[in-house]
Amino acid sequence: IDQDKVIVYVTVLSQRGYSRHETSHIQTIHGIETQKGERASAMQSASAAHVCAMADLIRQDVIGGGGSQGVGSVTLAQLARSPFAATLLAGTLVNQPTSC
């Protein structure tokens, strides 16, 4: 599919005392033009960005290698340390809670 989109929508609800807070992240990832002039779909781009970011974090010794990594084992701050994650994190709302 040449014209796909990957939409990432994450909402976190938390409660602090009597106040509820909501933090959201919405990111749309589009396909890209490769260095060879070919088209990579949004799904290919998002998947490659994540795989490369994880490999880079293992290379940097930010996360341990050897074996698989659980879904919750890498924090957003750790992921942001890799330049490969820029595709995934552009426009991320970090620590910007809104009351609900």
Contact map, one row per residue, 1 for C-alpha under 8 A:
1111000000000000000000000000000000000000100000000000000000000000000000000000000000000000000000000000
1111000000000000000000000000001000000011100000000000000000000000000000000000000000000000000000000000
1111100000000000000000000000011000000000110000000000000000000000000000000000000000000000000000000000
1111110000000000000000000000011000000000111000000000000000000000000000000000000000000000000000000000
0011111000000000000000000001111000000000111000000000000000000000000000000000000000000000000000000000
0001111100000000000000000001110000000000011001000000000000000000000000000000000000000000000000000000
0000111110000000000000000111100000000000000000000000000000000000000000000000000000000000000000000000
0000011111000000000000001111000000000000000000000000000000000000000000000000000000000000000000000000
0000001111100000000000011110000000000000000000000000000000000000000000000000000000000000000000000000
0000000111110000000000011100000000000000000000000000000000000000000000000000000000000000000000000000
0000000011111000000001111000000000000000000000000000000000000000000000000000000000000000000000000000
0000000001111100000001110000000000000000000000000000000000000000000000000000000000000000000000000000
0000000000111110000111100000000000000000000000000000000000000000000000000000000000000000000000000000
0000000000011111000111000000000000000000000000000000000000000000000000000000000000000000000000000000
0000000000001111111110000000000000000000000000000000000000000000000000000000000000000000000000000000
0000000000000111111110000000000000000000000000000000000000000000000000000000000000000000000000000000
0000000000000011111100000000000000000000000000000000000000000000000000000000000000000000000000000000
0000000000000011111100000000000000000000000000000000000000000000000000000000000000000000000000000000
0000000000000011111110000000000000000000000000000000000000000000000000000000000000000000000000000010
0000000000001111111111000000000000000000000000000000000000000000000000000000000000000000000000000011
0000000000001111001111100000000000000000000000000000000000000000000000000000000000000000000000001111
0000000000111100000111110000000000000000000000000000000000000000000000000000000000000000000000001111
0000000000111000000011111000000000000000000000000000000000000000000000000000000000000000000011111100
0000000011110000000001111100000000000000000000000000000000000000000000000000000000000000000010001000
0000000111100000000000111110000000000000000000000000000000000000000000000000000000000000001110000000
0000001111000000000000011111000000000000000000000000000000000000000000000000000000000000001100000000
0000001110000000000000001111100000000000000000000000000000000000000000000000000000000001111100000000
0000111100000000000000000111110000000000000000000000000000000000000000000000000000000000000000000000
0000111000000000000000000011111000000000010011000000000000000000000000000000000000000011000000000000
0011110000000000000000000001111100000000110010000000000000000000000000000000000000000000000000000000
0111100000000000000000000000111110000011111110000000000000000000000000000000000000000000000000000000
0000000000000000000000000000011111000011110010000000000000000000000000000000000000000000000000000000
0000000000000000000000000000001111111111000000000000000000000000000000000000000000000000000000000000
0000000000000000000000000000000111111111000000000000000000000000000000000000000000000000000000000000
0000000000000000000000000000000011111100000000000000000000000000000000000000000000000000000000000000
0000000000000000000000000000000011111100000000000000000000000000000000000000000000000000000000000000
0000000000000000000000000000000011111110000000000000000000000000000000000000000000000000000000000000
0000000000000000000000000000000011111111000000000000000000000000000000000000000000000000000000000000
0100000000000000000000000000001111001111100000000000000000000000000000000000000000000000000000000000
0100000000000000000000000000001111000111110110000000000000000000000000000000000000000000000000000000
1111100000000000000000000000011100000011111110000000000000000000000000000000000000000000000000000000
0011110000000000000000000000111100000001111111000000000000000000000000000000000000000000000000000000
0001110000000000000000000000001000000000111111100000000000000000000000000000000000000000000000000000
0000000000000000000000000000001000000001111111110000000000000000000000000000000000000000000000000000
0000000000000000000000000000111100000001111111111000000000000000000000000000000000000010000000000000
0000010000000000000000000000100000000000011111111100000000000000000000000000000000000011000000000000
0000000000000000000000000000000000000000001111111110000000000000000000000000000000000000000000000000
0000000000000000000000000000000000000000000111111111000000000000000000000000000000000000000000000000
0000000000000000000000000000000000000000000011111111100000000000000000000000000000011111000000000000
0000000000000000000000000000000000000000000001111111110000000000000000000000000000011001000000000000
0000000000000000000000000000000000000000000000111111111000000000000000000000000000000000000000000000
0000000000000000000000000000000000000000000000011111111100000000000000000000000000011000000000000000
0000000000000000000000000000000000000000000000001111111110000000000000000000001001111000000000000000
0000000000000000000000000000000000000000000000000111111111000000000000000000001000000000000000000000
0000000000000000000000000000000000000000000000000011111111100000000000000000000000000000000000000000
0000000000000000000000000000000000000000000000000001111111110000000000000000000001010000000000000000
0000000000000000000000000000000000000000000000000000111111111110000000000000011011000000000000000000
0000000000000000000000000000000000000000000000000000011111111111100000000000000000000000000000000000
0000000000000000000000000000000000000000000000000000001111111100000000000000000000000000000000000000
0000000000000000000000000000000000000000000000000000000111111110000000000000000000000000000000000000
0000000000000000000000000000000000000000000000000000000011111111100000000000000000000000000000000000
0000000000000000000000000000000000000000000000000000000011111111000000000000010000000000000000000000
0000000000000000000000000000000000000000000000000000000011011111100000000100000000000000000000000000
0000000000000000000000000000000000000000000000000000000001001111110000000000000000000000000000000000
0000000000000000000000000000000000000000000000000000000001001011111100000000000000000000000000000000
0000000000000000000000000000000000000000000000000000000000000001111100000000000000000000000000000000
0000000000000000000000000000000000000000000000000000000000000000111110000000000000000000000000000000
0000000000000000000000000000000000000000000000000000000000000000111111000000000000000000000000000000
0000000000000000000000000000000000000000000000000000000000000000001111101100000000000000000000000000
0000000000000000000000000000000000000000000000000000000000000000000111111100000000000000000000000000
0000000000000000000000000000000000000000000000000000000000000000000011111100000000000000000000000000
0000000000000000000000000000000000000000000000000000000000000000000001111110000000000000000000000000
0000000000000000000000000000000000000000000000000000000000000000000011111110000000000000000000000000
0000000000000000000000000000000000000000000000000000000000000010000011111111011000000000000000000000
0000000000000000000000000000000000000000000000000000000000000000000000011111111000000000000000000000
0000000000000000000000000000000000000000000000000000000000000000000000000111111100000000000000000000
0000000000000000000000000000000000000000000000000000000000000000000000000011111110000000000000000000
0000000000000000000000000000000000000000000000000000000010000100000000000111111111000000000000000000
0000000000000000000000000000000000000000000000000000110010000000000000000111111111001000000000000000
0000000000000000000000000000000000000000000000000000000000000000000000000001111111101100100000000000
0000000000000000000000000000000000000000000000000000000010000000000000000000111111101000000000000000
0000000000000000000000000000000000000000000000000000100110000000000000000000011111111100000000000000
0000000000000000000000000000000000000000000000000000100000000000000000000000000111111100000000000000
0000000000000000000000000000000000000000000000001101100100000000000000000000000001111110000000000000
0000000000000000000000000000000000000000000000001101100000000000000000000000001111111111100000000000
0000000000000000000000000000000000000000000000001000000000000000000000000000000101111111110000000000
0000000000000000000000000000100000000000000011001000000000000000000000000000000000011111110000000000
0000000000000000000000000010100000000000000001001100000000000000000000000000000000001111110000000000
0000000000000000000000000010000000000000000000000000000000000000000000000000000100001111111100000000
0000000000000000000000000010000000000000000000000000000000000000000000000000000000000111111100000000
0000000000000000000000001110000000000000000000000000000000000000000000000000000000000000111110000000
0000000000000000000000001110000000000000000000000000000000000000000000000000000000000000111111000000
0000000000000000000000111000000000000000000000000000000000000000000000000000000000000000001111110000
0000000000000000000000100000000000000000000000000000000000000000000000000000000000000000000111110000
0000000000000000000000100000000000000000000000000000000000000000000000000000000000000000000011111000
0000000000000000000000100000000000000000000000000000000000000000000000000000000000000000000011111100
0000000000000000000011110000000000000000000000000000000000000000000000000000000000000000000000111110
0000000000000000000011100000000000000000000000000000000000000000000000000000000000000000000000011111
0000000000000000001111000000000000000000000000000000000000000000000000000000000000000000000000001111
0000000000000000000111000000000000000000000000000000000000000000000000000000000000000000000000000111
